[in-house]
Amino acid sequence: MNSARTSFSDAIAAPRQALLQHGLYARLRTVEDMRLFMEHHIFAVWDFMSLLKALQGHLTCVQPPWIPTGNARTRRLVNEIVLGEESDITPDGRTVSHFELYLQAMEEAGANTGQALAFVERLGASSHVESALAAIEVPDFVVAFVRHTFQVIHGGKPHEIASAFTYGREDLIPDMFGELVAQLQRDFPGRFDTFRYYLDRHIELDGDEHGELGREMVELLCDGSATRQNEARAAAVAALEARLSLWDGIAAQIATHGG
């Protein structure tokens, strides 16, 4: 591991470990617990895509007229990630985004998709994230998580967006959700098959492909600059801390409902 990656690993070690050992996973004991988790987590699935598309907008040309934009290698890296996240292939050969796949998993599990669908519908009408969240009355901890993501997006520094995306999302998922997959198989056989496929797919992509693509992308965008590396590390830590707050909120919500 090179020195830049070592410094990232050291900087994020504490919040990353706190997420991997979070008490939320032990609270997911019943089908209703899983449904509540999914109903809140869906907003992290959605804003993950917003973070990725913001990154693609910085690193590639997405509006006509087309011109070569940025570094060709970073263009390829981000476009490969977008391909898998926005238009993946399901086991039966259909094409679907991971957000849409998650909605299908919620429907299969009997979770309420109403808030998420109403949110997307409102966004299509106004594109104002805060107003859409307020209108559907999601919990404050969900609003805070999405707000943090859009603060990173609106900050406009590609290396910070890439770092939050890579170290706060992609690099974390294989370890974070590996035990949850085993738990679904053990405790809820046949009840969450689509959700398990969603998690398996993320573990496969993020562990084998997207995580490494993201780490390379952060390195290229930092380009050896100590200032950029420090900003990228800070963005990674802040993203992990935001996820910790989201997990705290979901765990408390499940506890309140008797889980």
C-alpha positions in Angstrom: 0.0 0.0 0.0 1.4 3.4 -0.9 1.9 6.2 1.6 -1.2 8.2 0.4 -3.5 5.2 0.9 -1.9 4.4 4.2 -2.6 7.9 5.5 -6.3 7.5 4.4 -6.5 4.2 6.2 -5.1 5.6 9.4 -7.4 8.7 9.2 -10.6 6.8 8.8 -9.8 3.8 11.0 -11.7 4.9 14.1 -15.1 5.9 12.5 -14.9 3.0 10.1 -14.4 0.5 12.9 -17.2 2.2 14.8 -19.5 1.6 11.9 -18.5 -2.0 11.5 -19.2 -2.7 15.1 -22.3 -0.6 15.4 -25.2 -1.9 17.6 -27.7 -1.4 14.8 -27.0 -4.8 13.2 -27.8 -6.6 16.4 -31.2 -4.8 16.6 -32.3 -6.2 13.2 -34.0 -9.2 14.8 -37.5 -9.3 13.2 -39.1 -8.7 9.8 -40.5 -5.4 11.1 -37.0 -4.3 12.2 -35.7 -5.0 8.7 -38.6 -3.1 7.1 -37.9 -0.1 9.3 -34.2 -0.2 8.4 -35.0 -0.3 4.7 -37.5 2.5 4.9 -34.8 4.9 6.3 -31.8 3.4 4.4 -33.4 3.9 1.0 -32.6 7.7 1.3 -28.9 6.8 1.6 -29.2 4.6 -1.4 -30.8 7.6 -3.3 -28.2 10.2 -2.3 -25.4 7.8 -3.0 -26.5 8.0 -6.7 -26.6 11.8 -6.4 -23.1 11.9 -5.1 -21.9 9.6 -7.9 -23.7 11.7 -10.6 -22.2 14.9 -9.2 -18.8 13.3 -9.5 -19.5 12.3 -13.1 -20.6 15.8 -13.8 -17.2 17.1 -12.6 -15.1 14.6 -14.4 -16.8 14.1 -17.7 -18.8 16.2 -20.1 -22.5 15.5 -19.6 -24.1 18.5 -21.4 -23.9 19.3 -25.2 -21.9 20.4 -26.9 -19.4 17.7 -25.9 -15.8 18.5 -25.4 -13.0 16.3 -23.9 -13.2 17.0 -20.1 -10.5 16.3 -17.5 -8.3 13.3 -17.4 -9.3 10.4 -19.7 -8.4 7.9 -16.9 -10.7 9.5 -14.3 -13.4 9.7 -17.0 -13.2 6.0 -17.5 -13.1 5.2 -13.8 -16.2 7.2 -12.9 -18.1 6.0 -16.0 -17.4 2.4 -15.1 -18.9 2.9 -11.7 -21.9 4.7 -13.1 -22.6 1.8 -15.5 -22.8 -0.7 -12.6 -24.8 1.6 -10.2 -27.2 3.2 -12.7 -27.8 0.3 -15.1 -26.9 -3.0 -13.5 -28.1 -6.4 -14.8 -30.4 -8.6 -12.6 -30.3 -12.4 -12.5 -33.2 -12.6 -14.9 -31.5 -10.3 -17.4 -33.3 -7.0 -16.7 -31.6 -3.7 -16.5 -32.1 -1.6 -13.3 -30.5 1.0 -11.1 -29.6 0.0 -7.6 -32.0 2.5 -6.3 -34.9 0.9 -8.3 -33.6 -2.6 -7.2 -33.8 -1.5 -3.6 -37.4 -0.3 -4.0 -38.2 -3.8 -5.4 -36.5 -5.3 -2.4 -38.7 -3.2 -0.1 -41.9 -4.2 -1.9 -40.9 -7.9 -1.6 -40.3 -7.4 2.1 -43.5 -5.6 2.7 -41.7 -2.3 3.6 -43.5 1.0 2.9 -42.1 2.6 -0.3 -44.6 5.5 -0.1 -42.2 8.1 1.3 -39.4 7.3 -1.1 -41.7 7.3 -4.1 -43.3 10.6 -3.0 -39.8 12.1 -2.5 -38.7 11.2 -6.0 -42.0 12.5 -7.5 -41.5 15.8 -5.7 -38.0 16.1 -6.9 -39.1 15.6 -10.5 -41.4 18.6 -10.0 -39.1 21.0 -8.3 -35.5 19.5 -7.9 -35.4 21.0 -4.4 -34.1 18.4 -2.0 -34.8 20.1 1.3 -38.3 21.0 0.4 -39.0 17.5 -0.8 -37.7 16.0 2.4 -39.7 18.4 4.5 -42.9 17.6 2.6 -42.7 13.8 3.2 -41.7 14.3 6.9 -38.8 12.0 7.2 -37.0 11.9 10.5 -34.4 14.5 11.3 -31.5 12.0 11.2 -32.4 11.2 7.6 -32.5 14.9 6.7 -29.2 15.5 8.3 -27.5 12.6 6.4 -28.9 13.8 3.0 -28.0 17.4 3.9 -24.4 16.4 4.6 -24.2 14.6 1.2 -25.4 17.7 -0.6 -23.1 20.0 1.3 -20.3 17.8 -0.2 -21.8 18.0 -3.6 -22.3 21.8 -3.5 -18.8 22.2 -2.2 -17.7 21.4 -5.7 -14.2 20.0 -5.1 -13.9 16.8 -7.1 -11.3 15.2 -4.8 -13.6 15.8 -1.8 -16.6 14.3 -3.6 -14.6 11.4 -4.8 -13.2 10.8 -1.3 -16.6 10.9 0.4 -18.0 8.6 -2.2 -15.1 6.1 -2.1 -14.2 6.0 1.6 -17.6 6.9 3.0 -19.5 4.6 0.8 -17.9 2.2 -1.7 -14.9 1.1 0.3 -17.1 0.5 3.4 -19.9 -1.6 2.0 -18.3 -5.0 1.6 -17.3 -5.2 5.3 -20.4 -3.4 6.6 -23.0 -5.6 4.9 -21.2 -8.9 4.8 -22.5 -10.0 8.2 -26.0 -8.7 7.3 -26.2 -11.0 4.3 -25.3 -14.0 6.5 -28.0 -12.8 9.0 -30.6 -12.6 6.3 -29.9 -16.1 5.2 -29.9 -17.5 8.7 -32.8 -15.6 10.3 -35.2 -14.8 7.4 -34.8 -17.5 4.7 -36.8 -16.6 1.6 -38.2 -13.3 3.0 -35.6 -10.9 1.7 -34.2 -12.5 -1.4 -34.1 -9.3 -3.5 -32.6 -7.3 -0.7 -29.9 -10.0 -0.2 -29.2 -9.9 -4.0 -28.8 -6.1 -3.7 -26.4 -6.5 -0.9 -24.5 -9.3 -2.6 -24.2 -7.2 -5.7 -22.8 -4.3 -3.8 -20.3 -6.5 -1.9 -19.2 -8.0 -5.2 -18.9 -4.7 -7.1 -17.5 -2.6 -4.3 -15.1 -5.3 -3.1 -13.7 -6.4 -6.4 -14.1 -3.4 -8.7 -15.6 -0.1 -7.6 -13.6 0.3 -4.4 -10.3 0.0 -6.2 -11.6 2.3 -9.0 -12.6 4.9 -6.4 -9.3 4.7 -4.6 -7.4 5.3 -7.8 -9.7 8.1 -8.7 -9.0 9.9 -5.4 -5.3 9.6 -5.9 -5.5 11.0 -9.4 -7.6 13.9 -8.3 -5.3 14.7 -5.4 -2.4 14.6 -7.8 0.2 14.5 -5.0 -1.0 17.8 -3.5 -0.8 17.7 0.3 -3.6 20.3 0.6 -5.9 18.1 -1.6 -5.0 15.0 0.3 -5.8 16.6 3.6 -9.1 17.9 2.3 -9.9 14.5 0.9 -9.1 12.8 4.2 -11.3 15.2 6.1 -14.2 14.6 3.6 -13.8 10.8 4.1 -14.0 11.1 7.9 -17.0 13.5 7.8 -18.8 11.1 5.5 -18.2 8.2 7.9 -19.3 10.3 10.9 -22.5 11.2 9.0 -23.2 7.5 8.4 -22.6 6.8 12.1 -25.3 9.4 13.0 -27.7 7.9 10.5 -27.1 4.4 12.0 -27.6 5.9 15.5 -30.9 7.3 14.4 -32.2 4.1 12.7 -31.2 2.1 15.8 -33.0 4.4 18.1 -36.1 4.3 15.8 -36.1 0.5 15.9 -35.8 0.5 19.7 -38.7 2.9 20.0 -40.9 0.5 17.9 -40.0 -2.4 20.2 -37.3 -4.0 18.1 
